[in-house]
Amino acid sequence: MDRVNHPKHYTSHPSGVECIEITRHYCFSVGNAIKYLWRCGLKKEDGMSEREKEIEDLKKAKWYIEDRIKQLENEYSKKGETDGLEL
C-alpha cells in the first residue's frame, strides 16, 4: 500500500476508480467535497471512533459544498445575474 500516492481510503471504491481520477474534473471546492464523501467511513484516525471520523468527513464535505454555493452566489450578485437561481 502506498499511503502517500495511493492511500487505501481513496483507492478502495467498489468501482475500482481512484478518487483523484474523478476530483480532477471539478473545481477545488466540489473536488474536495467529493473527496470527503468518497473516503467517508473508510479513513481511520487515531483517537477517533469510526463513527466520529465518518461524521467529521461528512461535515467537511458539507463545508466545501456550502463554500461553493457562496462562491457562485457572490459571482452572480457581482454580475447582477441569477441564471434562474432563486437567491
N, CA, C and O atoms as a CHARMM CRD file, in Angstrom:
* protein
*
  348
    1    1 MET  N      0.84400  -1.18400   0.00000 PROA 1      0.00000
    2    1 MET  CA     0.00000   0.00000   0.00000 PROA 1      0.00000
    3    1 MET  C      0.88600   1.24300   0.00000 PROA 1      0.00000
    4    1 MET  O      1.85600   1.32100   0.75400 PROA 1      0.00000
    5    2 ASP  N      0.55500   2.19100  -0.83000 PROA 2      0.00000
    6    2 ASP  CA     1.28700   3.45500  -0.92600 PROA 2      0.00000
    7    2 ASP  C      0.46100   4.53100  -0.23400 PROA 2      0.00000
    8    2 ASP  O     -0.45600   5.09100  -0.83400 PROA 2      0.00000
    9    3 ARG  N      0.77700   4.82400   1.02000 PROA 3      0.00000
   10    3 ARG  CA    -0.01800   5.74700   1.83800 PROA 3      0.00000
   11    3 ARG  C      0.08900   7.19200   1.37500 PROA 3      0.00000
   12    3 ARG  O     -0.75100   8.01700   1.73600 PROA 3      0.00000
   13    4 VAL  N      1.10700   7.51500   0.58200 PROA 4      0.00000
   14    4 VAL  CA     1.27200   8.89300   0.11100 PROA 4      0.00000
   15    4 VAL  C      0.57300   9.10300  -1.23000 PROA 4      0.00000
   16    4 VAL  O     -0.24400  10.01400  -1.36800 PROA 4      0.00000
   17    5 ASN  N      0.88300   8.28100  -2.19900 PROA 5      0.00000
   18    5 ASN  CA     0.37700   8.47700  -3.55500 PROA 5      0.00000
   19    5 ASN  C     -0.96600   7.80700  -3.83300 PROA 5      0.00000
   20    5 ASN  O     -1.72900   8.28500  -4.67100 PROA 5      0.00000
   21    6 HSD  N     -1.26000   6.72300  -3.15100 PROA 6      0.00000
   22    6 HSD  CA    -2.49700   5.97400  -3.39700 PROA 6      0.00000
   23    6 HSD  C     -3.03500   5.39500  -2.08400 PROA 6      0.00000
   24    6 HSD  O     -3.05800   4.17800  -1.90500 PROA 6      0.00000
   25    7 PRO  N     -3.47300   6.27900  -1.15900 PROA 7      0.00000
   26    7 PRO  CA    -3.97300   5.76900   0.12000 PROA 7      0.00000
   27    7 PRO  C     -5.21400   4.89000  -0.06500 PROA 7      0.00000
   28    7 PRO  O     -6.03900   5.12800  -0.94700 PROA 7      0.00000
   29    8 LYS  N     -5.31900   3.88400   0.77800 PROA 8      0.00000
   30    8 LYS  CA    -6.39700   2.90200   0.65900 PROA 8      0.00000
   31    8 LYS  C     -7.78200   3.54800   0.69000 PROA 8      0.00000
   32    8 LYS  O     -8.68800   3.10500  -0.01500 PROA 8      0.00000
   33    9 HSD  N     -7.95100   4.59900   1.51100 PROA 9      0.00000
   34    9 HSD  CA    -9.27800   5.21000   1.61500 PROA 9      0.00000
   35    9 HSD  C     -9.67300   5.96600   0.34600 PROA 9      0.00000
   36    9 HSD  O    -10.81400   6.41300   0.23200 PROA 9      0.00000
   37   10 TYR  N     -8.75600   6.11700  -0.60200 PROA 10     0.00000
   38   10 TYR  CA    -9.09200   6.73900  -1.89400 PROA 10     0.00000
   39   10 TYR  C     -9.05400   5.73000  -3.04300 PROA 10     0.00000
   40   10 TYR  O     -9.43500   6.05900  -4.16600 PROA 10     0.00000
   41   11 THR  N     -8.60500   4.52000  -2.77500 PROA 11     0.00000
   42   11 THR  CA    -8.46900   3.52700  -3.84500 PROA 11     0.00000
   43   11 THR  C     -9.34400   2.29300  -3.63900 PROA 11     0.00000
   44   11 THR  O     -9.29300   1.36600  -4.44700 PROA 11     0.00000
   45   12 SER  N    -10.14000   2.26200  -2.58200 PROA 12     0.00000
   46   12 SER  CA   -10.90500   1.04700  -2.28000 PROA 12     0.00000
   47   12 SER  C    -12.36400   1.11900  -2.71800 PROA 12     0.00000
   48   12 SER  O    -13.17800   0.31500  -2.26500 PROA 12     0.00000
   49   13 HSD  N    -12.71100   2.06400  -3.58700 PROA 13     0.00000
   50   13 HSD  CA   -14.08600   2.17700  -4.08400 PROA 13     0.00000
   51   13 HSD  C    -14.41900   0.92200  -4.89200 PROA 13     0.00000
   52   13 HSD  O    -13.58100   0.44000  -5.65400 PROA 13     0.00000
   53   14 PRO  N    -15.62400   0.39500  -4.73500 PROA 14     0.00000
   54   14 PRO  CA   -16.00000  -0.83100  -5.46600 PROA 14     0.00000
   55   14 PRO  C    -15.87600  -0.72000  -6.98600 PROA 14     0.00000
   56   14 PRO  O    -15.74300  -1.73700  -7.66700 PROA 14     0.00000
   57   15 SER  N    -15.91600   0.49200  -7.52100 PROA 15     0.00000
   58   15 SER  CA   -15.79800   0.67600  -8.96700 PROA 15     0.00000
   59   15 SER  C    -14.38500   0.41100  -9.47200 PROA 15     0.00000
   60   15 SER  O    -14.17500   0.16900 -10.66000 PROA 15     0.00000
   61   16 GLY  N    -13.40900   0.46100  -8.54800 PROA 16     0.00000
   62   16 GLY  CA   -12.01500   0.33300  -8.94900 PROA 16     0.00000
   63   16 GLY  C    -11.40000   1.65300  -9.37500 PROA 16     0.00000
   64   16 GLY  O    -10.21200   1.71200  -9.69300 PROA 16     0.00000
   65   17 VAL  N    -12.20200   2.71800  -9.38200 PROA 17     0.00000
   66   17 VAL  CA   -11.74200   4.04500  -9.76200 PROA 17     0.00000
   67   17 VAL  C    -11.10500   4.70500  -8.54700 PROA 17     0.00000
   68   17 VAL  O    -11.61800   4.59700  -7.43300 PROA 17     0.00000
   69   18 GLU  N     -9.98400   5.39100  -8.76500 PROA 18     0.00000
   70   18 GLU  CA    -9.35100   6.14400  -7.68500 PROA 18     0.00000
   71   18 GLU  C     -9.97800   7.53100  -7.62000 PROA 18     0.00000
   72   18 GLU  O    -10.25600   8.14700  -8.64900 PROA 18     0.00000
   73   19 CYS  N    -10.19400   8.00400  -6.42900 PROA 19     0.00000
   74   19 CYS  CA   -10.87600   9.27000  -6.18400 PROA 19     0.00000
   75   19 CYS  C    -10.30400  10.41800  -7.02100 PROA 19     0.00000
   76   19 CYS  O    -11.07000  11.18900  -7.59800 PROA 19     0.00000
   77   20 ILE  N     -9.00600  10.54600  -7.09800 PROA 20     0.00000
   78   20 ILE  CA    -8.39000  11.67900  -7.79800 PROA 20     0.00000
   79   20 ILE  C     -8.74600  11.70700  -9.28400 PROA 20     0.00000
   80   20 ILE  O     -8.76300  12.77000  -9.90500 PROA 20     0.00000
   81   21 GLU  N     -9.03000  10.53000  -9.84800 PROA 21     0.00000
   82   21 GLU  CA    -9.40900  10.47900 -11.25500 PROA 21     0.00000
   83   21 GLU  C    -10.72000  11.22000 -11.49500 PROA 21     0.00000
   84   21 GLU  O    -10.96200  11.71900 -12.59400 PROA 21     0.00000
   85   22 ILE  N    -11.54900  11.29100 -10.48600 PROA 22     0.00000
   86   22 ILE  CA   -12.82800  11.98700 -10.57500 PROA 22     0.00000
   87   22 ILE  C    -12.67700  13.45200 -10.17700 PROA 22     0.00000
   88   22 ILE  O    -13.13900  14.34500 -10.88700 PROA 22     0.00000
   89   23 THR  N    -12.02700  13.69500  -9.03500 PROA 23     0.00000
   90   23 THR  CA   -11.97000  15.05400  -8.49100 PROA 23     0.00000
   91   23 THR  C    -11.20600  16.02200  -9.37900 PROA 23     0.00000
   92   23 THR  O    -11.44400  17.22900  -9.31600 PROA 23     0.00000
   93   24 ARG  N    -10.30300  15.52900 -10.19600 PROA 24     0.00000
   94   24 ARG  CA    -9.54100  16.40600 -11.09600 PROA 24     0.00000
   95   24 ARG  C    -10.43400  17.13400 -12.10300 PROA 24     0.00000
   96   24 ARG  O    -10.01900  18.13200 -12.69400 PROA 24     0.00000
   97   25 HSD  N    -11.64300  16.64400 -12.29700 PROA 25     0.00000
   98   25 HSD  CA   -12.55700  17.22600 -13.28600 PROA 25     0.00000
   99   25 HSD  C    -13.44500  18.31500 -12.70900 PROA 25     0.00000
  100   25 HSD  O    -14.31300  18.84300 -13.40400 PROA 25     0.00000
  101   26 TYR  N    -13.23500  18.65200 -11.45500 PROA 26     0.00000
  102   26 TYR  CA   -14.08500  19.62800 -10.77700 PROA 26     0.00000
  103   26 TYR  C    -13.26000  20.78000 -10.22400 PROA 26     0.00000
  104   26 TYR  O    -12.03700  20.69300 -10.12100 PROA 26     0.00000
  105   27 CYS  N    -13.94800  21.85700  -9.87100 PROA 27     0.00000
  106   27 CYS  CA   -13.26800  22.96100  -9.19400 PROA 27     0.00000
  107   27 CYS  C    -12.83100  22.48200  -7.81000 PROA 27     0.00000
  108   27 CYS  O    -13.24600  21.42000  -7.34800 PROA 27     0.00000
  109   28 PHE  N    -11.99600  23.27500  -7.16500 PROA 28     0.00000
  110   28 PHE  CA   -11.41300  22.89400  -5.87900 PROA 28     0.00000
  111   28 PHE  C    -12.46500  22.50500  -4.83900 PROA 28     0.00000
  112   28 PHE  O    -12.36000  21.44300  -4.22600 PROA 28     0.00000
  113   29 SER  N    -13.47300  23.35000  -4.63400 PROA 29     0.00000
  114   29 SER  CA   -14.46200  23.09700  -3.57600 PROA 29     0.00000
  115   29 SER  C    -15.27500  21.83300  -3.84100 PROA 29     0.00000
  116   29 SER  O    -15.47800  21.02200  -2.93800 PROA 29     0.00000
  117   30 VAL  N    -15.73100  21.66900  -5.05500 PROA 30     0.00000
  118   30 VAL  CA   -16.52000  20.48300  -5.38800 PROA 30     0.00000
  119   30 VAL  C    -15.63900  19.22800  -5.32100 PROA 30     0.00000
  120   30 VAL  O    -16.06500  18.18800  -4.81700 PROA 30     0.00000
  121   31 GLY  N    -14.41900  19.33600  -5.82900 PROA 31     0.00000
  122   31 GLY  CA   -13.49500  18.20300  -5.75700 PROA 31     0.00000
  123   31 GLY  C    -13.22900  17.76700  -4.32900 PROA 31     0.00000
  124   31 GLY  O    -13.18400  16.57100  -4.04000 PROA 31     0.00000
  125   32 ASN  N    -13.05300  18.73600  -3.42900 PROA 32     0.00000
  126   32 ASN  CA   -12.82200  18.38500  -2.03000 PROA 32     0.00000
  127   32 ASN  C    -14.06100  17.77900  -1.39200 PROA 32     0.00000
  128   32 ASN  O    -13.94500  16.84900  -0.59300 PROA 32     0.00000
  129   33 ALA  N    -15.23600  18.28100  -1.72400 PROA 33     0.00000
  130   33 ALA  CA   -16.46500  17.68700  -1.20300 PROA 33     0.00000
  131   33 ALA  C    -16.55800  16.22600  -1.63400 PROA 33     0.00000
  132   33 ALA  O    -16.88300  15.35500  -0.82600 PROA 33     0.00000
  133   34 ILE  N    -16.27500  15.96300  -2.89800 PROA 34     0.00000
  134   34 ILE  CA   -16.29200  14.58900  -3.40200 PROA 34     0.00000
  135   34 ILE  C    -15.27400  13.74500  -2.64700 PROA 34     0.00000
  136   34 ILE  O    -15.56300  12.61200  -2.26000 PROA 34     0.00000
  137   35 LYS  N    -14.09000  14.29300  -2.44000 PROA 35     0.00000
  138   35 LYS  CA   -13.02800  13.56400  -1.72700 PROA 35     0.00000
  139   35 LYS  C    -13.49400  13.13000  -0.34000 PROA 35     0.00000
  140   35 LYS  O    -13.30200  11.97800   0.04900 PROA 35     0.00000
  141   36 TYR  N    -14.10500  14.05000   0.40400 PROA 36     0.00000
  142   36 TYR  CA   -14.54300  13.70900   1.75200 PROA 36     0.00000
  143   36 TYR  C    -15.70600  12.72900   1.73800 PROA 36     0.00000
  144   36 TYR  O    -15.79600  11.87200   2.61800 PROA 36     0.00000
  145   37 LEU  N    -16.59700  12.83400   0.76000 PROA 37     0.00000
  146   37 LEU  CA   -17.67800  11.85700   0.64400 PROA 37     0.00000
  147   37 LEU  C    -17.12200  10.49000   0.25800 PROA 37     0.00000
  148   37 LEU  O    -17.58000   9.46100   0.75400 PROA 37     0.00000
  149   38 TRP  N    -16.13800  10.49100  -0.62500 PROA 38     0.00000
  150   38 TRP  CA   -15.53200   9.25700  -1.12400 PROA 38     0.00000
  151   38 TRP  C    -14.90800   8.46000   0.02100 PROA 38     0.00000
  152   38 TRP  O    -15.08500   7.24500   0.10700 PROA 38     0.00000
  153   39 ARG  N    -14.18200   9.14500   0.89100 PROA 39     0.00000
  154   39 ARG  CA   -13.45100   8.44500   1.95100 PROA 39     0.00000
  155   39 ARG  C    -14.28500   8.26000   3.22100 PROA 39     0.00000
  156   39 ARG  O    -13.85000   7.59800   4.16300 PROA 39     0.00000
  157   40 CYS  N    -15.46700   8.83900   3.24100 PROA 40     0.00000
  158   40 CYS  CA   -16.34500   8.77400   4.39600 PROA 40     0.00000
  159   40 CYS  C    -16.55900   7.31900   4.82600 PROA 40     0.00000
  160   40 CYS  O    -17.01300   6.48700   4.04000 PROA 40     0.00000
  161   41 GLY  N    -16.22900   7.03600   6.06300 PROA 41     0.00000
  162   41 GLY  CA   -16.36100   5.68200   6.58200 PROA 41     0.00000
  163   41 GLY  C    -15.20800   4.76200   6.25900 PROA 41     0.00000
  164   41 GLY  O    -15.20300   3.60900   6.69000 PROA 41     0.00000
  165   42 LEU  N    -14.21700   5.24700   5.50200 PROA 42     0.00000
  166   42 LEU  CA   -13.06800   4.41900   5.12500 PROA 42     0.00000
  167   42 LEU  C    -11.78000   4.83500   5.81700 PROA 42     0.00000
  168   42 LEU  O    -10.93400   3.99000   6.10800 PROA 42     0.00000
  169   43 LYS  N    -11.62100   6.12600   6.08500 PROA 43     0.00000
  170   43 LYS  CA   -10.38300   6.61000   6.68300 PROA 43     0.00000
  171   43 LYS  C    -10.46400   6.50400   8.19900 PROA 43     0.00000
  172   43 LYS  O    -11.44400   6.92500   8.81500 PROA 43     0.00000
  173   44 LYS  N     -9.43500   5.94600   8.78000 PROA 44     0.00000
  174   44 LYS  CA    -9.33200   5.81000  10.22900 PROA 44     0.00000
  175   44 LYS  C     -8.42200   6.89700  10.76500 PROA 44     0.00000
  176   44 LYS  O     -7.51100   7.34900  10.07100 PROA 44     0.00000
  177   45 GLU  N     -8.66700   7.32200  12.00500 PROA 45     0.00000
  178   45 GLU  CA    -7.81200   8.31800  12.63800 PROA 45     0.00000
  179   45 GLU  C     -7.66100   7.97400  14.11400 PROA 45     0.00000
  180   45 GLU  O     -8.64200   7.72200  14.81300 PROA 45     0.00000
  181   46 ASP  N     -6.42300   7.97000  14.56900 PROA 46     0.00000
  182   46 ASP  CA    -6.16800   7.68000  15.97600 PROA 46     0.00000
  183   46 ASP  C     -6.92400   8.65000  16.86400 PROA 46     0.00000
  184   46 ASP  O     -6.99000   9.84600  16.57700 PROA 46     0.00000
  185   47 GLY  N     -7.49000   8.13600  17.93400 PROA 47     0.00000
  186   47 GLY  CA    -8.20400   8.97400  18.89000 PROA 47     0.00000
  187   47 GLY  C     -9.63800   9.25900  18.51700 PROA 47     0.00000
  188   47 GLY  O    -10.34400   9.94400  19.25600 PROA 47     0.00000
  189   48 MET  N    -10.08800   8.74300  17.37500 PROA 48     0.00000
  190   48 MET  CA   -11.47500   8.94900  16.93600 PROA 48     0.00000
  191   48 MET  C    -12.11500   7.60600  16.63700 PROA 48     0.00000
  192   48 MET  O    -11.47700   6.71800  16.07000 PROA 48     0.00000
  193   49 SER  N    -13.36600   7.45900  17.01500 PROA 49     0.00000
  194   49 SER  CA   -14.09000   6.24900  16.62900 PROA 49     0.00000
  195   49 SER  C    -14.38900   6.32700  15.13700 PROA 49     0.00000
  196   49 SER  O    -14.31000   7.39700  14.53400 PROA 49     0.00000
  197   50 GLU  N    -14.72900   5.19600  14.55600 PROA 50     0.00000
  198   50 GLU  CA   -15.07400   5.18600  13.13200 PROA 50     0.00000
  199   50 GLU  C    -16.27300   6.08900  12.87000 PROA 50     0.00000
  200   50 GLU  O    -16.32000   6.77900  11.85100 PROA 50     0.00000
  201   51 ARG  N    -17.23400   6.09000  13.77900 PROA 51     0.00000
  202   51 ARG  CA   -18.42100   6.93000  13.62300 PROA 51     0.00000
  203   51 ARG  C    -18.05700   8.41600  13.68700 PROA 51     0.00000
  204   51 ARG  O    -18.53500   9.21300  12.88000 PROA 51     0.00000
  205   52 GLU  N    -17.20900   8.78100  14.65000 PROA 52     0.00000
  206   52 GLU  CA   -16.78000  10.18400  14.77100 PROA 52     0.00000
  207   52 GLU  C    -16.06000  10.64700  13.51800 PROA 52     0.00000
  208   52 GLU  O    -16.28500  11.76200  13.04600 PROA 52     0.00000
  209   53 LYS  N    -15.19100   9.79600  12.97400 PROA 53     0.00000
  210   53 LYS  CA   -14.44400  10.15700  11.76700 PROA 53     0.00000
  211   53 LYS  C    -15.37800  10.28100  10.57000 PROA 53     0.00000
  212   53 LYS  O    -15.21300  11.17500   9.74000 PROA 53     0.00000
  213   54 GLU  N    -16.34900   9.39400  10.48000 PROA 54     0.00000
  214   54 GLU  CA   -17.30700   9.46400   9.37700 PROA 54     0.00000
  215   54 GLU  C    -18.11200  10.76100   9.45700 PROA 54     0.00000
  216   54 GLU  O    -18.32200  11.42800   8.44300 PROA 54     0.00000
  217   55 ILE  N    -18.56300  11.11700  10.66300 PROA 55     0.00000
  218   55 ILE  CA   -19.30100  12.37200  10.84100 PROA 55     0.00000
  219   55 ILE  C    -18.42400  13.55500  10.48200 PROA 55     0.00000
  220   55 ILE  O    -18.88900  14.48900   9.82900 PROA 55     0.00000
  221   56 GLU  N    -17.15300  13.53600  10.89800 PROA 56     0.00000
  222   56 GLU  CA   -16.23600  14.62900  10.57200 PROA 56     0.00000
  223   56 GLU  C    -16.08800  14.78300   9.05700 PROA 56     0.00000
  224   56 GLU  O    -16.13700  15.90000   8.54100 PROA 56     0.00000
  225   57 ASP  N    -15.90900  13.67900   8.34900 PROA 57     0.00000
  226   57 ASP  CA   -15.76000  13.75500   6.89200 PROA 57     0.00000
  227   57 ASP  C    -17.03000  14.28500   6.22900 PROA 57     0.00000
  228   57 ASP  O    -16.94400  15.04600   5.26500 PROA 57     0.00000
  229   58 LEU  N    -18.19400  13.90300   6.72100 PROA 58     0.00000
  230   58 LEU  CA   -19.44700  14.42600   6.18200 PROA 58     0.00000
  231   58 LEU  C    -19.56300  15.92500   6.42500 PROA 58     0.00000
  232   58 LEU  O    -20.02200  16.66300   5.55300 PROA 58     0.00000
  233   59 LYS  N    -19.15000  16.37700   7.60300 PROA 59     0.00000
  234   59 LYS  CA   -19.17800  17.81500   7.89600 PROA 59     0.00000
  235   59 LYS  C    -18.21300  18.58200   7.00400 PROA 59     0.00000
  236   59 LYS  O    -18.51800  19.69300   6.57100 PROA 59     0.00000
  237   60 LYS  N    -17.05300  17.99700   6.72600 PROA 60     0.00000
  238   60 LYS  CA   -16.08700  18.64100   5.83700 PROA 60     0.00000
  239   60 LYS  C    -16.64900  18.74900   4.41800 PROA 60     0.00000
  240   60 LYS  O    -16.50400  19.78300   3.76600 PROA 60     0.00000
  241   61 ALA  N    -17.28800  17.68500   3.94600 PROA 61     0.00000
  242   61 ALA  CA   -17.90000  17.71400   2.61500 PROA 61     0.00000
  243   61 ALA  C    -18.96500  18.80400   2.56300 PROA 61     0.00000
  244   61 ALA  O    -19.04400  19.55800   1.59400 PROA 61     0.00000
  245   62 LYS  N    -19.77000  18.88100   3.59400 PROA 62     0.00000
  246   62 LYS  CA   -20.81700  19.91200   3.66900 PROA 62     0.00000
  247   62 LYS  C    -20.20500  21.30400   3.63700 PROA 62     0.00000
  248   62 LYS  O    -20.73100  22.19700   2.97100 PROA 62     0.00000
  249   63 TRP  N    -19.09800  21.49900   4.35100 PROA 63     0.00000
  250   63 TRP  CA   -18.43500  22.80900   4.37800 PROA 63     0.00000
  251   63 TRP  C    -18.01100  23.21600   2.97400 PROA 63     0.00000
  252   63 TRP  O    -18.22500  24.36100   2.57400 PROA 63     0.00000
  253   64 TYR  N    -17.41000  22.29500   2.22000 PROA 64     0.00000
  254   64 TYR  CA   -16.95600  22.61900   0.86400 PROA 64     0.00000
  255   64 TYR  C    -18.12600  22.85800  -0.09000 PROA 64     0.00000
  256   64 TYR  O    -18.02500  23.69300  -0.98800 PROA 64     0.00000
  257   65 ILE  N    -19.21900  22.14700   0.09000 PROA 65     0.00000
  258   65 ILE  CA   -20.40200  22.38400  -0.74000 PROA 65     0.00000
  259   65 ILE  C    -20.95700  23.78100  -0.45200 PROA 65     0.00000
  260   65 ILE  O    -21.27400  24.53300  -1.37400 PROA 65     0.00000
  261   66 GLU  N    -21.07000  24.11600   0.82500 PROA 66     0.00000
  262   66 GLU  CA   -21.56100  25.44700   1.18600 PROA 66     0.00000
  263   66 GLU  C    -20.61700  26.54600   0.70200 PROA 66     0.00000
  264   66 GLU  O    -21.06400  27.62100   0.30400 PROA 66     0.00000
  265   67 ASP  N    -19.33100  26.27800   0.73800 PROA 67     0.00000
  266   67 ASP  CA   -18.34900  27.24200   0.23600 PROA 67     0.00000
  267   67 ASP  C    -18.55300  27.49000  -1.24900 PROA 67     0.00000
  268   67 ASP  O    -18.48800  28.63300  -1.70100 PROA 67     0.00000
  269   68 ARG  N    -18.80000  26.43400  -2.01100 PROA 68     0.00000
  270   68 ARG  CA   -19.01200  26.57600  -3.45000 PROA 68     0.00000
  271   68 ARG  C    -20.29800  27.35100  -3.73900 PROA 68     0.00000
  272   68 ARG  O    -20.34400  28.17700  -4.65000 PROA 68     0.00000
  273   69 ILE  N    -21.32900  27.07900  -2.96100 PROA 69     0.00000
  274   69 ILE  CA   -22.58600  27.81900  -3.12900 PROA 69     0.00000
  275   69 ILE  C    -22.34200  29.30300  -2.90100 PROA 69     0.00000
  276   69 ILE  O    -22.82400  30.13000  -3.67400 PROA 69     0.00000
  277   70 LYS  N    -21.60700  29.65100  -1.86200 PROA 70     0.00000
  278   70 LYS  CA   -21.29200  31.05600  -1.57700 PROA 70     0.00000
  279   70 LYS  C    -20.50300  31.68400  -2.72400 PROA 70     0.00000
  280   70 LYS  O    -20.76400  32.82300  -3.11100 PROA 70     0.00000
  281   71 GLN  N    -19.54400  30.94500  -3.26200 PROA 71     0.00000
  282   71 GLN  CA   -18.76700  31.45800  -4.38900 PROA 71     0.00000
  283   71 GLN  C    -19.68100  31.78900  -5.55900 PROA 71     0.00000
  284   71 GLN  O    -19.57900  32.86400  -6.15000 PROA 71     0.00000
  285   72 LEU  N    -20.56300  30.87300  -5.88700 PROA 72     0.00000
  286   72 LEU  CA   -21.47000  31.07300  -7.01700 PROA 72     0.00000
  287   72 LEU  C    -22.42900  32.21800  -6.76500 PROA 72     0.00000
  288   72 LEU  O    -22.67800  33.02800  -7.65800 PROA 72     0.00000
  289   73 GLU  N    -22.96600  32.29500  -5.56400 PROA 73     0.00000
  290   73 GLU  CA   -23.88000  33.39000  -5.23400 PROA 73     0.00000
  291   73 GLU  C    -23.16900  34.73600  -5.33700 PROA 73     0.00000
  292   73 GLU  O    -23.73900  35.70400  -5.84100 PROA 73     0.00000
  293   74 ASN  N    -21.93300  34.80000  -4.86300 PROA 74     0.00000
  294   74 ASN  CA   -21.16300  36.04300  -4.95100 PROA 74     0.00000
  295   74 ASN  C    -20.86600  36.41800  -6.39900 PROA 74     0.00000
  296   74 ASN  O    -20.93300  37.59400  -6.75700 PROA 74     0.00000
  297   75 GLU  N    -20.54000  35.43600  -7.23300 PROA 75     0.00000
  298   75 GLU  CA   -20.29000  35.71400  -8.64800 PROA 75     0.00000
  299   75 GLU  C    -21.53900  36.27900  -9.31200 PROA 75     0.00000
  300   75 GLU  O    -21.45600  37.25700 -10.05500 PROA 75     0.00000
  301   76 TYR  N    -22.68200  35.67900  -9.05400 PROA 76     0.00000
  302   76 TYR  CA   -23.92800  36.13500  -9.67200 PROA 76     0.00000
  303   76 TYR  C    -24.32800  37.50800  -9.16400 PROA 76     0.00000
  304   76 TYR  O    -24.79400  38.34400  -9.93800 PROA 76     0.00000
  305   77 SER  N    -24.15100  37.75300  -7.87100 PROA 77     0.00000
  306   77 SER  CA   -24.55800  39.05100  -7.33600 PROA 77     0.00000
  307   77 SER  C    -23.65100  40.16600  -7.86400 PROA 77     0.00000
  308   77 SER  O    -24.10500  41.29700  -8.03900 PROA 77     0.00000
  309   78 LYS  N    -22.38600  39.86200  -8.11700 PROA 78     0.00000
  310   78 LYS  CA   -21.47900  40.86900  -8.68000 PROA 78     0.00000
  311   78 LYS  C    -21.84000  41.19000 -10.12000 PROA 78     0.00000
  312   78 LYS  O    -21.70900  42.33200 -10.56000 PROA 78     0.00000
  313   79 LYS  N    -22.29700  40.18000 -10.85400 PROA 79     0.00000
  314   79 LYS  CA   -22.65200  40.37100 -12.25900 PROA 79     0.00000
  315   79 LYS  C    -24.08200  40.85000 -12.40700 PROA 79     0.00000
  316   79 LYS  O    -24.48400  41.28100 -13.48800 PROA 79     0.00000
  317   80 GLY  N    -24.85800  40.77900 -11.32900 PROA 80     0.00000
  318   80 GLY  CA   -26.26700  41.15200 -11.41900 PROA 80     0.00000
  319   80 GLY  C    -27.08800  40.11600 -12.14800 PROA 80     0.00000
  320   80 GLY  O    -28.17500  40.41100 -12.64500 PROA 80     0.00000
  321   81 GLU  N    -26.56300  38.88400 -12.21500 PROA 81     0.00000
  322   81 GLU  CA   -27.23000  37.79700 -12.91100 PROA 81     0.00000
  323   81 GLU  C    -27.71100  36.77500 -11.88500 PROA 81     0.00000
  324   81 GLU  O    -27.19600  36.69200 -10.77000 PROA 81     0.00000
  325   82 THR  N    -28.70300  36.01000 -12.29100 PROA 82     0.00000
  326   82 THR  CA   -29.14000  34.91500 -11.43700 PROA 82     0.00000
  327   82 THR  C    -29.21500  33.59700 -12.19000 PROA 82     0.00000
  328   82 THR  O    -29.32300  32.54300 -11.56300 PROA 82     0.00000
  329   83 ASP  N    -29.16300  33.62600 -13.47500 PROA 83     0.00000
  330   83 ASP  CA   -29.27800  32.39600 -14.29300 PROA 83     0.00000
  331   83 ASP  C    -30.44900  31.53200 -13.85000 PROA 83     0.00000
  332   83 ASP  O    -30.37800  30.30400 -13.89300 PROA 83     0.00000
  333   84 GLY  N    -31.52700  32.18300 -13.42500 PROA 84     0.00000
  334   84 GLY  CA   -32.70700  31.43300 -13.00000 PROA 84     0.00000
  335   84 GLY  C    -32.62900  30.93200 -11.58400 PROA 84     0.00000
  336   84 GLY  O    -33.53900  30.23600 -11.13200 PROA 84     0.00000
  337   85 LEU  N    -31.55600  31.26600 -10.85300 PROA 85     0.00000
  338   85 LEU  CA   -31.42900  30.82800  -9.47100 PROA 85     0.00000
  339   85 LEU  C    -32.23200  31.73700  -8.55300 PROA 85     0.00000
  340   85 LEU  O    -32.27500  32.95300  -8.74200 PROA 85     0.00000
  341   86 GLU  N    -32.85500  31.14200  -7.57700 PROA 86     0.00000
  342   86 GLU  CA   -33.55300  31.90100  -6.54900 PROA 86     0.00000
  343   86 GLU  C    -32.51800  32.25000  -5.48700 PROA 86     0.00000
  344   86 GLU  O    -32.10200  31.37200  -4.73200 PROA 86     0.00000
  345   87 LEU  N    -32.09600  33.49600  -5.41000 PROA 87     0.00000
  346   87 LEU  CA   -31.08300  33.89000  -4.43300 PROA 87     0.00000
  347   87 LEU  C    -31.69800  34.64700  -3.28900 PROA 87     0.00000
  348   87 LEU  O    -30.99100  35.05800  -2.36900 PROA 87     0.00000
